[in-house]
Amino acid sequence: MQFGGTVYILTNVHHEVLYIGVSSDLFTRIPEHINKIYPDSFTANYNCNKLVYYETYGRIEAIARKSIDEMESCMEKQID
């Protein structure tokens, strides 16, 4: 049995940093970011605790494909 999840984007107060994450339980994961449960994490170090986007998928393969597409898009923008 396969479960879906959510791709989400967080930023800091000044919108200087973006973090793309994937979670099967967004309602639990966002408070973990806000409360800095993992103090050495990227989101804790850069104070990324403002949710700016999320999209839910029914299958984990769709999440993986979306993440790959986003990474490829970012790399293309950096090259240009």
Stockholm file with secondary structure:
# STOCKHOLM 1.0

chainA/1-80         MQFGGTVYILTNVHHEVLYIGVSSDLFTRIPEHINKIYPDSFTANYNCNKLVYYETYGRIEAIARKSIDEMESCMEKQID
#=GR chainA/1-80 SS CCCCEEEEEEECTTSCCEEEEEESCHHHHHHHHHTTSSTTSHHHHTTCCEEEEEEEESSHHHHHHHHHHHHHHHHHHHHC
#=GC SS_cons        CCCCEEEEEEECTTSCCEEEEEESCHHHHHHHHHTTSSTTSHHHHTTCCEEEEEEEESSHHHHHHHHHHHHHHHHHHHHC
//
